[in-house]
Amino acid sequence: MANKLDRIVMIGVAGDSGCGKSTFLRRLIDLFGEEFMTVICLDDYHSLDRKQRKETGITALNPKANNFDLMYEQMKALKEGQAIDKPIYNHETGELDPPERIEPNHIIVIEGLHPLYDERVRSLIDFSVYLDISDEVKIAWKIQRDMEERGHTYEDVLAAINSRKPDFQNYIEPQREHADVVIQVLPTNLIKEDKERKVLRVRMLQREGKEGFEPVYLFDEGSTIQWTPCGRKLTCSYPGMQMYYGSDVYYGRYVSVLEVDGQFDNLDEVIYIETHLSKTSTKYQGEMTHLLLQHREYPGSNNGTGLFQVLTGLKMRAAYERLTQTEAKMAVEV
């Protein structure tokens, strides 16, 4: 339970289903601890159950299938330190179960399809990330999962993706504009005609000009850098690794871009990359590498996905510390 000196910090984690939100949340638990943080899945604010969605033809991605008034009211109450009775959407039955009592906590993470969709809810969020998986990679991942593990055909997988696409483009994707960090997962540029999508190019787009948020940079802040790390210090099998850092304009705003194309063969060697990054918000030299090594088994640990999820988590921790210290300072002054 947060005492009145605590400022409750709200974090938003947005993206389509199957884009790595649960892995990112596990990385946040590594940083904050389970007791300190409460995760709220916004699927619980579905206003239509599975049967109703089927009958009306309205998908879960459509705002009409979600209760944003209740979402805002309850998130606001939590942020103000009040307990709520949160609805529960049962993924197994597709029905709405009786609500559960949620007490406020130091950190409230709201994750799902729509954390940045409603302007009122968005105004409560202190720091946000959008996980942005390109179509090519999404299809490859889904094919692997649904064909190999669930016995679906290629046509089924493609039809399922395409049926969601209009709603995804209308209601989910535009939320990227409002995120403080966007992690893009793209096909590699290092292999021509790559069909397997095992090697990935991952970009971390960091909003510039956000109060208290200092983007991570490579070598020299504000420069444009293309870097091929030394093969003797970083083991990378074919096709090797390329890193990039520079500035870009995204949705009309300046962003700092960090990019890793290729994968790490030996995670212990990521310390070599870490020593060339600045403003990582780590507490000690090697903390970023240590956090990555803690869970080698997490998906994306051997490419830029894991690296940038860890860096984003570190930025969220820095935001929490800055906001709670500011609040405590103000309380002392009053």
C-alpha positions in Angstrom: 0.0 0.0 0.0 1.4 3.4 -1.0 1.7 5.9 1.8 0.7 9.5 1.2 4.3 10.6 0.6 4.6 8.2 -2.3 3.7 9.3 -5.8 2.1 6.5 -7.6 3.8 6.1 -11.0 1.9 4.8 -13.9 3.6 3.0 -16.8 2.0 2.2 -20.2 3.0 -0.9 -22.3 1.2 -0.9 -25.6 1.2 -3.2 -28.7 -0.6 -5.9 -30.5 -1.0 -9.4 -29.0 2.0 -11.6 -29.5 4.5 -8.7 -29.8 6.5 -9.4 -26.6 4.6 -7.5 -23.9 4.7 -10.3 -21.4 8.5 -10.7 -21.8 8.9 -7.0 -21.3 6.7 -7.2 -18.1 8.9 -10.0 -16.8 12.0 -7.7 -17.4 10.2 -4.9 -15.4 9.6 -7.3 -12.5 13.4 -8.0 -12.5 13.9 -4.3 -12.0 11.1 -3.3 -9.6 10.2 -6.6 -7.8 6.8 -8.2 -7.8 5.7 -6.6 -4.5 6.4 -3.1 -5.7 4.5 -3.3 -9.0 0.9 -4.1 -10.0 0.2 -5.1 -13.6 -3.3 -4.4 -15.0 -4.2 -6.1 -18.3 -6.6 -3.8 -20.1 -8.4 -6.8 -21.6 -10.3 -6.6 -18.3 -12.1 -3.5 -19.6 -13.7 -5.4 -22.6 -17.3 -4.3 -22.6 -18.3 -7.2 -25.0 -17.5 -10.8 -24.2 -16.3 -13.2 -26.9 -19.8 -14.3 -27.8 -21.1 -10.7 -28.2 -18.1 -9.8 -30.3 -18.8 -12.7 -32.6 -22.4 -11.8 -32.9 -21.8 -8.1 -33.6 -18.6 -8.7 -35.7 -16.8 -6.1 -33.5 -13.2 -7.2 -32.7 -11.4 -6.7 -29.3 -9.2 -4.2 -31.1 -12.2 -1.9 -31.8 -12.7 0.7 -29.0 -16.5 -0.1 -29.1 -15.6 -3.4 -27.5 -14.0 -1.7 -24.5 -15.2 0.5 -21.6 -12.8 3.5 -21.6 -14.9 5.5 -19.1 -14.5 2.8 -16.5 -10.9 2.3 -17.4 -10.1 6.0 -16.9 -12.2 6.3 -13.7 -10.4 3.3 -12.1 -6.9 4.2 -13.3 -7.4 7.7 -11.9 -8.6 6.3 -8.6 -5.5 4.0 -8.3 -3.2 6.9 -9.2 -4.8 8.9 -6.4 -4.2 6.1 -3.9 -7.6 4.6 -3.8 -8.5 0.9 -4.1 -10.7 -0.3 -7.0 -12.9 -3.2 -7.9 -11.5 -4.1 -11.3 -13.5 -6.2 -13.7 -12.0 -9.5 -14.9 -12.1 -10.8 -18.5 -11.6 -14.6 -18.5 -9.5 -15.5 -21.5 -10.4 -19.2 -21.2 -14.2 -18.8 -21.2 -14.3 -15.5 -23.1 -16.7 -14.2 -20.4 -16.6 -11.4 -17.8 -16.0 -12.7 -14.3 -16.9 -11.0 -11.0 -14.5 -8.1 -10.2 -11.4 -8.3 -7.9 -10.1 -5.8 -5.4 -6.9 -4.0 -6.4 -5.0 -1.9 -3.9 -2.8 1.0 -5.1 0.9 0.2 -5.4 4.1 2.2 -6.0 4.1 1.3 -9.7 1.0 0.5 -11.7 1.6 -0.9 -15.2 -1.2 -0.8 -17.6 -0.7 -3.1 -20.6 -2.6 -4.2 -23.6 -4.0 -3.1 -26.9 -5.2 0.4 -25.8 -3.2 2.0 -23.0 -2.4 5.1 -25.1 -5.7 5.2 -27.1 -7.9 7.3 -24.8 -6.6 10.8 -24.1 -7.8 10.8 -20.5 -6.1 7.5 -19.7 -3.0 8.7 -21.5 -2.8 11.8 -19.4 -2.3 9.6 -16.3 0.7 7.7 -17.7 4.2 8.9 -16.6 6.2 6.8 -19.0 5.2 4.6 -22.0 6.5 2.1 -24.5 5.0 0.8 -27.7 6.3 -2.6 -29.0 6.1 -2.3 -32.8 6.6 -5.6 -34.8 6.7 -5.2 -38.6 4.3 -7.3 -40.6 7.0 -9.5 -42.1 8.3 -10.5 -38.6 4.8 -10.8 -37.2 3.8 -13.2 -39.9 7.0 -15.3 -39.5 6.5 -15.5 -35.7 2.8 -16.4 -36.0 3.5 -19.0 -38.6 6.1 -20.6 -36.4 3.7 -20.6 -33.4 0.4 -21.4 -35.0 1.6 -23.9 -37.7 4.2 -25.7 -35.6 2.5 -25.7 -32.2 -1.2 -25.4 -33.1 -1.4 -27.2 -36.4 -2.9 -24.3 -38.3 -2.3 -24.0 -42.1 -0.4 -21.1 -43.7 -3.7 -19.8 -45.2 -5.4 -19.8 -41.8 -2.5 -17.8 -40.2 -2.5 -15.2 -43.0 -6.3 -14.9 -42.9 -6.3 -14.4 -39.1 -3.7 -11.6 -39.5 -5.5 -10.0 -42.4 -8.8 -10.0 -40.6 -7.4 -8.0 -37.7 -5.4 -5.6 -39.9 -8.0 -2.8 -40.5 -8.7 -2.5 -36.8 -5.1 -2.8 -36.0 -4.2 0.0 -38.4 -7.1 2.2 -37.2 -6.9 1.8 -33.4 -3.7 0.2 -32.3 -0.9 1.4 -34.5 -1.7 5.2 -34.2 -0.8 4.9 -30.4 2.9 4.8 -31.5 2.7 8.6 -31.8 2.2 9.0 -28.0 4.8 6.6 -26.7 8.0 7.8 -25.1 9.9 4.8 -26.5 9.0 2.8 -29.6 10.8 -0.5 -30.0 10.6 -1.5 -33.7 11.4 -5.1 -34.8 12.2 -5.3 -38.5 13.7 -7.8 -41.0 17.5 -7.7 -41.1 19.3 -5.6 -43.7 22.3 -7.9 -43.5 20.9 -10.9 -45.5 19.4 -10.4 -48.9 16.0 -12.0 -49.5 15.9 -13.3 -45.9 12.8 -15.5 -45.5 13.5 -17.1 -42.1 13.3 -13.8 -40.1 15.6 -15.3 -37.4 18.1 -12.4 -37.7 16.4 -9.1 -36.8 17.0 -5.4 -37.0 15.7 -3.7 -33.9 15.4 0.0 -33.5 14.8 2.0 -30.2 13.1 5.3 -31.0 13.4 7.6 -27.9 11.4 10.8 -27.7 13.5 14.0 -27.4 12.4 16.9 -25.2 10.5 14.9 -22.6 11.2 16.3 -19.1 13.7 14.2 -17.2 14.1 11.6 -20.0 17.7 11.4 -21.4 17.9 9.2 -24.5 20.7 6.6 -24.6 23.3 7.3 -27.1 26.3 5.6 -28.8 29.7 7.2 -28.7 28.9 10.9 -29.3 25.5 12.5 -28.4 23.8 14.1 -31.4 26.2 12.5 -34.0 25.2 10.0 -36.7 27.2 6.8 -36.1 27.4 3.5 -38.1 29.4 1.0 -36.1 30.5 -2.5 -36.8 31.6 -3.9 -33.4 35.0 -5.6 -33.3 34.7 -9.3 -34.2 37.4 -10.2 -31.6 35.5 -8.6 -28.8 32.0 -9.6 -29.8 31.3 -13.0 -31.2 28.7 -12.8 -34.0 28.2 -15.5 -36.5 27.0 -14.8 -40.1 25.9 -12.2 -41.1 27.7 -10.3 -38.3 26.4 -7.2 -36.5 25.8 -3.5 -37.4 24.9 -0.8 -34.9 23.5 2.7 -35.7 22.8 5.8 -33.8 21.3 9.1 -35.0 18.4 11.5 -35.0 15.1 11.1 -36.9 11.7 12.7 -37.1 8.8 10.4 -36.1 5.2 11.6 -36.2 6.5 15.2 -36.5 8.7 15.0 -33.4 12.5 14.5 -33.0 13.6 11.1 -31.8 17.0 9.6 -31.0 17.4 6.3 -32.7 19.5 3.4 -31.6 19.7 0.3 -33.8 21.1 -3.2 -33.6 21.0 -5.4 -36.7 22.2 -9.0 -36.1 22.5 -11.2 -33.0 24.8 -11.9 -30.1 26.4 -15.4 -29.9 27.7 -14.8 -26.5 25.6 -12.7 -24.1 28.5 -12.2 -21.7 30.2 -10.1 -24.3 27.3 -7.6 -24.4 29.4 -5.7 -21.8 31.5 -4.6 -24.7 28.5 -2.9 -26.3 27.4 -1.5 -22.9 30.8 0.3 -22.4 30.1 2.3 -25.6 26.6 3.4 -24.6 26.0 6.5 -22.5 23.0 7.7 -20.4 21.8 4.1 -19.9 20.5 4.9 -16.4 22.3 2.0 -15.0 23.5 2.1 -11.3 26.8 0.4 -12.0 29.0 -0.5 -15.0 27.7 -3.8 -16.4 24.1 -3.6 -14.9 22.5 -3.7 -18.3 24.5 -6.8 -19.3 23.7 -8.4 -15.9 19.9 -7.9 -16.4 20.2 -9.4 -19.9 22.1 -12.4 -18.6 19.7 -13.0 -15.7 17.2 -14.5 -18.2 19.1 -15.7 -21.3 16.0 -17.9 -22.0 13.7 -14.9 -22.6 12.7 -14.4 -26.3 14.8 -11.8 -28.0 17.7 -12.0 -25.5 20.2 -12.6 -28.2 19.3 -9.6 -30.3 18.3 -5.9 -30.0 14.9 -6.8 -28.6 16.2 -7.9 -25.2 18.8 -5.2 -25.1 16.3 -2.4 -25.8 13.7 -3.8 -23.5 16.3 -3.7 -20.7 17.3 -0.2 -21.6 13.6 0.9 -21.6 13.1 -0.7 -18.2 16.1 1.2 -16.9 14.6 4.5 -18.2 11.3 3.6 -16.4 13.1 3.0 -13.2 14.9 6.4 -13.6 11.5 8.1 -14.2 10.1 6.4 -11.1 13.0 7.6 -9.0 12.9 11.1 -10.4 9.1 11.5 -9.9 9.0 10.1 -6.4 12.0 12.2 -5.2 10.4 15.3 -6.7 7.1 14.6 -4.9 8.9 13.9 -1.6 10.9 17.1 -1.9 7.7 19.1 -2.6 6.0 17.5 0.5 9.0 18.5 2.6 8.9 22.1 1.3 5.1 22.4 2.0 
